[in-house]
Amino acid sequence: MKNAIASKAAQTYANQRIARYGEVQDLRIDAQRKTIEVVCQLRGEAAPITVRVTGYALRDTPDGGKVLRLGPCTCDRPWLENLIADFAADRDIPVPTWAAAAL
């Protein structure tokens, strides 16, 4: 139940963040397994794209915030998998406190 509620809230937040690029159609978080699956319809793509994160870590920042660090990511589009590897994987991504509680 917690995963479903967290996933829906994260989907709404993600849609606000990527509106310029497309829409998140489905987002599933499994906090116990530390996995995330996102299905997006990106502008210019004929079919939805699935991104799978097979591990993540959440940590506190010195100023009291939270950051998410994605582990290995796979995607059904090689160009996007490479983009994620270059700009998101193994980097700290600031997340709102409410979102951190769901992860």
Salt bridges, closest charged atoms under 4 A:
ASP26 OD2 - ARG28 NE 2.73
ASP30 OD2 - ARG33 NH1 3.06
GLU37 OE1 - ARG52 NE 3.02
GLU45 OE1 - ARG77 NE 2.95
ASP60 OD1 - LYS66 NZ 2.39
ASP76 OD1 - ARG77 NH1 3.55
ASP92 OD2 - ARG59 NH2 2.34
ASP92 OD1 - ARG69 NE 3.08
